[in-house]
Amino acid sequence: MARATPPFAAFEWWIAWRYLRAKRKEGGISVMVWISLIGVAIAVFALIATLAVRTGFRTEFVGTILGANPHATLISRSYGRQGNLIDNFDEIAEGVAAIEGVTRAMPVIRSQALASFEGRNAGVEVVGIRRDDLLSFPLIAEPEVSYGDLADFGEGIAIGTGVARALNAGTGHAIRLVNPDGAKTAFGVSPRVNSYRVAFIFGVGRYDIDRVRVYLPFEKAQIYYEREGVADEIQIFVEDPERIDGLVDSIMEAGGGLRIWTWKDASGAFLTALQMEDNIMFIILSVLVVIATSNIVSGLVMLVKNKGRDIGILRTIGLSEGSILRVFFICGISIGAAGTAIGVVLGSLFAIFIDPIFEFVNMLAGGGVWDPRVRYLSTLPSKLTLPDVLSAVGLSLGLSLVVTILPARRAARLDPLESLRYE
């Protein structure tokens, strides 16, 4: 009777290692081992790289939204040019700012205008805001690209890099803002035209902000848009933007009947689309991992077939079915673990050095690989996180373990007499 041995004894690991590194002339399957290992490594690499880009997209998208936009906005329930104005804006802002979890509340003027400079024109979104309030926007206070000094805001205005590029204007230049809804005269409505010196140019890395955003000092915006003593909306910042929904009721109560519009309401469609894309991509790449780990089955089946004589000898000298099962289980899981480790390293390096990699790809393709005007981000984002890596590792190792069981059981159940009948 076969004598029981401790699970995963040293000799079981030694036999498994001999089988994995055996040459073809010795009846080994080194080629299939390498094919299986490379397949698992590529699948894990692709999964980690995709998860990193996926997480980077959402982080960058949410970061640029929250870095250059408020977390919530209070607006009037009325409609029309005069109906949507807020007259007690400072009182409301102070009340909202006193709510626990709210860090800042500020009144702003928000409208559109036509910017013009030396024959060039661009439609812009004008935001009238106080300088201290403007400094509370992280990406405006510390943008990716900047020219001039934000401290001069008040004597001049701040514009996005896209606006500056469209107008071919720089700091110190005086651009004109044309408000078509200007002063009423006996001959109709006359557009209001004012000139403002550019004090600061910012680039936050989001195309739809850099291309249209113009910041005007609050008092000057009130005068320019004939909003003396009123504001268009109250913009709000909170400590944890992801939990803004829990503060909605308190903010509305302090707002005295004003409507609230959160950043999730404004960008909900984008976030939903990103989440759907994330789920689909994970499922697709999981199938790739399934296919890659299936190669382990082929390799182990061939190994069991080639090592039938060895299995018969091992059984006759006393190895139990459990020991044979564990030997081939070690073979299969070792291939999966080694491929997973290589894939994790390659995927992590890709996520870390994605910028130079895509610059090289863009150079080879002659440009156009990444268009910020379409994707709203200036660079391809990537963020490597531990949960993403662990999910890829868990999926790969779990599948490797599952697919290894059947061929290992087949090897353990081989009849030693049948294996040695023709030897």
PEUR-V316830 format. One record per residue. N is the residue number from 1. SS is DSSP state (H for helix, E for strand, - for the rest). NEAR is the number of other C-alpha atoms within 10 Angstrom. Layout:
BEGIN
[[N SS NEAR] [N SS NEAR]]
END
This chain:
BEGIN
[[1 - 9] [2 - 11] [3 - 8] [4 - 12] [5 - 13] [6 - 9] [7 - 10] [8 - 14] [9 - 12] [10 H 9] [11 H 11] [12 H 23] [13 H 16] [14 H 11] [15 H 15] [16 H 20] [17 H 16] [18 H 13] [19 H 21] [20 H 24] [21 - 14] [22 - 14] [23 - 13] [24 H 10] [25 H 7] [26 H 11] [27 - 14] [28 - 20] [29 - 20] [30 H 17] [31 H 14] [32 H 18] [33 H 23] [34 H 16] [35 H 16] [36 H 24] [37 H 25] [38 H 20] [39 H 24] [40 H 33] [41 H 29] [42 H 21] [43 H 27] [44 H 31] [45 H 28] [46 H 22] [47 H 29] [48 H 30] [49 H 27] [50 H 21] [51 H 27] [52 H 23] [53 H 20] [54 H 24] [55 H 20] [56 H 20] [57 H 20] [58 H 19] [59 H 15] [60 H 21] [61 H 22] [62 H 18] [63 H 15] [64 H 19] [65 H 20] [66 H 18] [67 H 20] [68 H 21] [69 - 19] [70 - 22] [71 - 23] [72 E 26] [73 E 21] [74 E 27] [75 E 20] [76 - 18] [77 - 12] [78 - 12] [79 - 9] [80 - 7] [81 - 8] [82 - 11] [83 - 11] [84 - 17] [85 - 21] [86 E 22] [87 - 15] [88 - 12] [89 H 21] [90 H 16] [91 H 11] [92 H 21] [93 H 21] [94 H 15] [95 H 16] [96 H 27] [97 H 19] [98 - 14] [99 - 15] [100 - 11] [101 - 17] [102 E 19] [103 E 15] [104 E 19] [105 E 25] [106 E 25] [107 E 25] [108 E 25] [109 E 24] [110 E 19] [111 E 14] [112 E 19] [113 E 19] [114 E 16] [115 E 26] [116 E 21] [117 E 18] [118 - 11] [119 - 7] [120 E 12] [121 E 18] [122 E 19] [123 E 17] [124 E 20] [125 E 19] [126 E 22] [127 E 21] [128 E 26] [129 E 23] [130 - 19] [131 H 17] [132 H 11] [133 H 15] [134 H 22] [135 - 14] [136 - 16] [137 - 17] [138 H 16] [139 H 22] [140 H 23] [141 H 17] [142 - 15] [143 - 17] [144 - 12] [145 E 14] [146 E 17] [147 E 16] [148 E 16] [149 - 13] [150 H 21] [151 H 14] [152 H 14] [153 E 21] [154 - 19] [155 - 12] [156 E 21] [157 E 23] [158 E 30] [159 E 27] [160 E 27] [161 H 27] [162 H 21] [163 H 25] [164 H 24] [165 H 13] [166 H 18] [167 H 18] [168 - 16] [169 - 20] [170 - 20] [171 - 18] [172 - 14] [173 - 15] [174 E 19] [175 E 22] [176 E 18] [177 E 24] [178 E 20] [179 E 19] [180 E 14] [181 E 13] [182 E 16] [183 E 13] [184 E 11] [185 E 8] [186 - 6] [187 - 6] [188 E 9] [189 E 12] [190 E 14] [191 E 14] [192 E 16] [193 E 16] [194 E 13] [195 E 15] [196 E 17] [197 E 18] [198 E 26] [199 E 23] [200 E 24] [201 E 26] [202 E 28] [203 E 23] [204 - 25] [205 - 22] [206 E 21] [207 H 20] [208 H 17] [209 H 24] [210 H 22] [211 - 22] [212 - 21] [213 E 22] [214 E 24] [215 E 25] [216 E 29] [217 E 21] [218 H 21] [219 H 17] [220 H 18] [221 H 22] [222 H 21] [223 H 11] [224 H 19] [225 - 18] [226 - 12] [227 - 18] [228 - 13] [229 - 13] [230 - 19] [231 E 25] [232 - 25] [233 E 24] [234 E 25] [235 E 23] [236 E 23] [237 E 23] [238 E 20] [239 - 13] [240 - 11] [241 H 19] [242 H 12] [243 H 11] [244 H 19] [245 H 12] [246 H 10] [247 H 16] [248 H 15] [249 H 11] [250 H 12] [251 H 26] [252 H 15] [253 H 12] [254 H 18] [255 - 22] [256 - 12] [257 - 13] [258 - 21] [259 E 16] [260 E 21] [261 E 16] [262 E 19] [263 H 19] [264 H 19] [265 H 11] [266 H 13] [267 H 13] [268 H 12] [269 H 11] [270 H 14] [271 H 16] [272 H 12] [273 H 10] [274 H 17] [275 H 14] [276 H 12] [277 H 13] [278 H 18] [279 H 11] [280 H 12] [281 H 16] [282 H 18] [283 H 13] [284 H 11] [285 H 19] [286 H 19] [287 H 13] [288 H 19] [289 H 25] [290 H 17] [291 H 16] [292 H 26] [293 H 31] [294 H 19] [295 H 21] [296 H 29] [297 H 21] [298 H 17] [299 H 25] [300 H 26] [301 H 19] [302 H 16] [303 H 23] [304 H 22] [305 H 15] [306 H 15] [307 - 18] [308 H 18] [309 H 19] [310 H 14] [311 H 23] [312 H 21] [313 H 16] [314 H 16] [315 H 21] [316 H 15] [317 - 11] [318 - 14] [319 - 20] [320 - 18] [321 H 20] [322 H 17] [323 H 22] [324 H 24] [325 H 21] [326 H 23] [327 H 24] [328 H 30] [329 H 26] [330 H 22] [331 H 25] [332 H 29] [333 H 22] [334 H 19] [335 H 25] [336 H 31] [337 H 19] [338 H 16] [339 H 26] [340 H 28] [341 H 17] [342 H 18] [343 H 28] [344 H 25] [345 H 14] [346 H 19] [347 H 25] [348 H 20] [349 H 14] [350 H 22] [351 H 23] [352 H 16] [353 - 11] [354 H 19] [355 H 15] [356 H 11] [357 H 13] [358 H 15] [359 H 15] [360 H 13] [361 H 13] [362 H 14] [363 H 12] [364 H 10] [365 - 10] [366 - 9] [367 - 12] [368 - 9] [369 - 13] [370 - 15] [371 - 14] [372 H 16] [373 H 12] [374 H 10] [375 H 15] [376 - 16] [377 E 20] [378 - 17] [379 - 17] [380 - 16] [381 - 19] [382 - 24] [383 - 21] [384 - 21] [385 - 15] [386 H 9] [387 H 10] [388 H 19] [389 H 21] [390 H 13] [391 H 14] [392 H 26] [393 H 21] [394 H 13] [395 H 18] [396 H 27] [397 H 21] [398 H 14] [399 H 19] [400 H 28] [401 H 20] [402 H 15] [403 H 22] [404 H 27] [405 H 17] [406 H 16] [407 H 23] [408 H 25] [409 H 17] [410 H 16] [411 H 25] [412 H 24] [413 - 14] [414 - 17] [415 - 13] [416 H 18] [417 H 13] [418 H 12] [419 H 17] [420 H 15] [421 - 9] [422 - 7] [423 - 6]]
END
